[in-house]
């Protein structure tokens, strides 16, 4: 897992794609939040977003 993160960071730094980092952080945090609350409590809010 750590090797994947290092490779992703090297890719973003080399290709000047550092704008992807905040997007990835938001996606990981929202995924973690979904897992933490088991999805059912957040379902109405997710439907309003999409």
Secondary structure, 3 states (H helix, E strand, C coil): CHHHHHHHHHHHHHCCCCCHHHHHHHHHHHHHHHHHCCCCCCHHHHHHHC
